[in-house]
Amino acid sequence: MSGAAKVVEVVAAVIWKDGRYLGVKRPEGKAMAGAYEFPGGKIEPGETPEKALDRELCEELGIRPVTIAFFREKAHAYQHLSVRLHFFHVRAYDGEPLPLEGQDMEWLTPEQGRTRPFLEADRDIVDALVAETA
């Protein structure tokens, strides 16, 4: 039997604007296409989570976070992949988010987020955002 799968370190941003956060729909051709997620991606070797978040948001959305506040960390095991997610609140940023990777995007109230098909690893975060803003 093989050993435990490598854990992939990932950053994710809860980007806020006027009481709503940005939900991003994974584009066709990507694993779990059609599911919603928080913008972000893999932490590259030698990167801090904050540096990875800055790079990923620039690549995916064309924005630069001005304020990054750690929210929470969690591990999640999918059937094909284990991830450790580092979630951050981003309440100020330079630029306007654009779908640079062909993804659909939607500004969601915390309650609306519960009606979207978020990735399994993100669902308790969606619930936590409702509880925080209640």
N, C-alpha and C positions, 0 to 999 in steps of 0.2 A: 504494500500500500504506500502511496505517496504521502508526504508530510502535508502540513497545513498550507493552504494557498497563501501566497504573499498578500499582505494587506496594502492596498493602494491608498495613499494619503491624498485627500481631496479638500479643496476649499469651496465654499458656497456663500453667496452674498444675498442677504435680504435687503434689497435696494428699495428705499422708501421715497415716495413723492405724494404729498397731499393726502396722507393717511392711507395710501395704497402701496402695495409692494409689487415688484415685477415678477411675474411668472413667465417662464420661457418653455415653449413646447419643443421637444426634441424633434429635429427634422427627419424626413424619410432618409433611409440609408444608415442611420445611426442605431446602435442597440437601443431597444426600448423606445423606438420612434413613436411619437404621438403622446407620450407621457409628459407631464409638466415637471419642471424642476426649477431650482434656484440657480441663477447663473454662476459659473465657476468652472473648476476643472482640476486636473492633477497638479500636485506640487512637484516641481522638477527637482532633481538632486541639487543640493546646495541652496535651495530657496527657503525662505521663511514662509509661513502661511500668508502673512501680509503681503509679501513681495509677489507670491503666486497669485493672490487675489487681484492685485494691481495689474499684473500681466494678463491674466485671463479676462478681466473686465475690459481691458483695452482691446484685446484680440476679438472677443465675442460681440462687444457692444459699442466700442469706440469711446468709452468713458474712462476717466481717472478718478478713483475714489479720493475724496478729501478727508473724510473722517471714516475710520474703520473701528468698530467696537466689537470685541469678541462677544459672541452670544452663547454658544455651547459647542461641545464636541461629542460625537457619538460614533459608535462602530455599527456597521450593518453588513450582514452577509447575504448576498444574492446567491442564486444557484451557481453562477459562473464567476463570481467576483466578490471579494471582501473589501470593504472600504472603511476608512476612518475619516469622517467628515468634520471639518472645522467650519462652523457657521459664524458669520459676522454680519452685524447690522451696518449698512452703509446709508447714512442719512444726508450726506452732502457729497457731490461729485462734480467734476468739470466735464462739460459736454452734455449731449442728449443721447440716451440709449438708442442705438440703431441695430437692426438684426443683421449683423455682418456675416453670419454663417447660415443664412437662409431660414432661420428659426422664426416661428410665430411668437409674438410677445403680447402680454396683456397685463395692464395694471389692475390688480385685484384688491378689493377690501379683504380684511382677514376672513370674514364670513364667506365671501365668494370663493376664496381659496379652497374651502372645504368641498365645493361642488366641482372642482377640476380634478382630473386623474393624475395627481402628483405621484412621483416615484415612491415606492414603498419606504425608502429610507427617509423621505422628506415629510411623510404624513404626520408624524408626531410634532414636527416643527410647525407645520400648518396649524395644528390644533393649539400649540403653545402660543402662537401669534394671536389667535382668537382670545385665549385666556388673558394674555397680556394687555389687550386693548379693550377688554370688556369693562 
